Amino acid sequence: MPQQRTPRTLRDVSHLFLSGGESARARVPRRSEAVIWIAAVGSSVNRAHLAAGAAAACAKLGMQVSLAEVSRNLPNIGYYFGLEPADYLGPAVDRATLGSGAWGESVRFCFSTMPSSLGRCAVDAAQQDAPHAIIVAFSCPAGRARSPFFAGLGVAAAALSDQGEGAARHPDCVIVAADGPHMVQARGLSSDVRARFPGAVVFSIAHASERGLAIDADESLVLPRELGSSVARRTPPTDGSFDELVASVFQILSLRRRKAVVHAASG
């Protein structure tokens, strides 16, 4: 991953969370919120590892984090956040099971094998005044199945939002993590995301040897080997590359939102 300076504070990361964002209708201040999807493409990309690491990196920046995962295979985020086996194995036994829990004061999470089950998430962030990152992690579905699958992810994100009906149904950013043998599938996913969510920032992360197989993305970063693999400890990974990834995401989202605010003010 290219060398970047990890910001000291949330203010250094981004002006994404300008003014707290006012409701246009009620004029009641509400906290800022960003929705990030993490799509794992390929068997060697560990979806739960990436999701847990990204959530932990957001928490280090002072954000409240609500994390949902479609976990059709193990390990899932319940494993990395230290749940007991009976809890993190629940969805593997019963596909409709919704697992949930908390990690520290900043991260609330839920997981299931079915996007429809994630709509039952009730993950309340502890500090309502802190910026809110909603992360939804999943393994890339087949092309024909993506439309209803995306709709299910939108329902899950909306269930985690505290900004009212219809909020968070579209991602602000989609991170596509892929290995070499599945780059064609990753390109198809990126094209579908562009068509369905034209306002979303698309990140591509892949191993250095696979950078030549780039997808249509706003930013392409190198995926270190350790970010795609499992770890023995049942705790979120804290590799500094997660900090760099999250900082890059919010820097780009910040720039886009600032431009949107300037455009709206001058319109």
Secondary structure, 3 states (H helix, E strand, C coil): CCCCCCCCCHHHHCCCCCCCCECCCCCCECCCEEEEEEEEECCCCCHHHHHHHHHHHHHHCCCEEEEEEECCCCCCHHHHCCCCHHHHCHHHHCCCCCEEEEECCCEEEEEECCHHHHCCCCCCCCCCCCCEEEEEEEECCCHHHHHHHHHHHHHHHHHHCCCCCCCCCCCCEEEEEECHHHHHHHHHHHHHHHHHCCCCEEEEEECHHHHHHCCCCCEEEECCHHHHCCCCCCCCCCCHHHHHHHHHHHHHHHHHHHHHHHHHHHC
